[in-house]
Amino acid sequence: MYTSDECPPKTVLVVDDEPMITRWVSSVLESRGYRVRTALNFGEYKALAADRSAVPDVVIFDLQFGAHNGFTMWLDRNQAFPDAAWIPCSGYISDQLLEQMKLERSVVLEKPFSGQRLLQVIELALTNQAQNNHAKPVYREA
C-alpha cells in the first residue's frame, strides 16, 4: 500500500479486443505499480464506464476495436471519463488521423510499441493531464 505522503497508484484502463495485448500491457504496467483494468469488447468498456467506483487516470484504447471502433469511445470520453488522459493506439496511424489527434491535442501510441515506449507515453499523458487536464503534445515515433 502507500503511505499518507505518497500518491495512490494510478489506474489505467486498457481497451483492446486482442487478449494477448491486454495481458502484456497489464503485465508491464502492474510491474511498475499501476492498477490495471481491461475491457476486451465495447460492452465491457461501457460496463466499466458505468462503474464510477473505479475511475481510471489513463485510458489506452485501440482505434480499430471490433464493431465499435475506438472513435466511438473517443467521442464519448467526456461523458465516460472526463478527467482521464486518453491515449489512442493503432497499428496504422494515417496522416489524417494524426492531424485529427493534433487538433484534439492527444498523445498517440503507435503499434507495435515496447514496454519502455508504453511507460513513456503514459508518463507524458499523466504529466500533461496534471498541467492542463488533458494531453497536449502529439508524439509519434519516427
Backbone hydrogen bonds, N-H to C=O, Kabsch-Sander energy under -0.5 kcal/mol:
donor,donor_aa,acceptor,acceptor_aa,energy
6,E,3,T,-1.2
12,V,35,R,-2.9
13,L,58,V,-2.8
14,V,12,V,-0.6
14,V,37,R,-2.8
15,V,13,L,-0.6
15,V,60,I,-3.1
16,D,14,V,-0.6
16,D,39,A,-1.8
21,I,18,E,-0.7
22,T,18,E,-2.0
23,R,19,P,-2.5
24,W,20,M,-2.3
25,V,21,I,-3.0
26,S,22,T,-2.3
27,S,23,R,-2.4
28,V,24,W,-2.5
29,L,25,V,-2.7
30,E,26,S,-3.1
31,S,27,S,-1.9
32,R,28,V,-0.6
32,R,29,L,-1.1
33,G,30,E,-1.6
34,Y,29,L,-2.2
35,R,10,K,-2.7
37,R,12,V,-2.5
39,A,14,V,-2.3
45,Y,41,N,-2.1
46,K,42,F,-2.7
47,A,43,G,-2.2
48,L,44,E,-2.3
49,A,45,Y,-2.5
50,A,46,K,-1.7
51,D,47,A,-1.0
52,R,50,A,-1.2
54,A,51,D,-1.2
57,D,11,T,-2.7
58,V,11,T,-1.7
59,V,85,A,-2.8
60,I,13,L,-2.9
61,F,59,V,-0.6
61,F,87,I,-2.0
62,D,15,V,-2.2
63,L,89,C,-2.8
65,F,63,L,-0.9
66,G,64,Q,-0.6
69,N,67,A,-0.8
70,G,63,L,-1.7
71,F,63,L,-0.6
72,T,69,N,-1.6
73,M,69,N,-0.8
74,W,70,G,-2.8
75,L,71,F,-2.7
76,D,72,T,-1.2
77,R,73,M,-0.6
77,R,74,W,-1.0
79,Q,76,D,-1.3
80,A,76,D,-2.5
81,F,77,R,-1.8
84,A,81,F,-1.4
85,A,57,D,-2.8
86,W,84,A,-0.6
87,I,59,V,-3.4
89,C,61,F,-2.5
90,S,109,L,-1.3
94,S,92,Y,-0.6
98,L,94,S,-2.6
99,E,95,D,-2.4
100,Q,96,Q,-2.2
101,M,97,L,-2.6
102,K,98,L,-2.0
103,L,99,E,-2.0
104,E,100,Q,-1.7
105,R,101,M,-0.6
105,R,102,K,-0.8
106,S,101,M,-2.3
108,V,139,Y,-0.5
109,L,88,P,-2.8
110,E,108,V,-0.6
111,K,90,S,-3.1
118,L,114,S,-2.4
119,L,115,G,-2.3
120,Q,116,Q,-2.3
121,V,117,R,-2.5
122,I,118,L,-2.2
123,E,119,L,-2.5
124,L,120,Q,-2.4
125,A,121,V,-2.7
126,L,122,I,-2.7
127,T,123,E,-2.5
128,N,124,L,-2.6
129,Q,125,A,-2.5
130,A,126,L,-2.3
131,Q,127,T,-1.8
132,N,128,N,-2.9
133,N,129,Q,-2.9
134,H,128,N,-0.8
139,Y,137,P,-0.6
140,R,138,V,-0.5
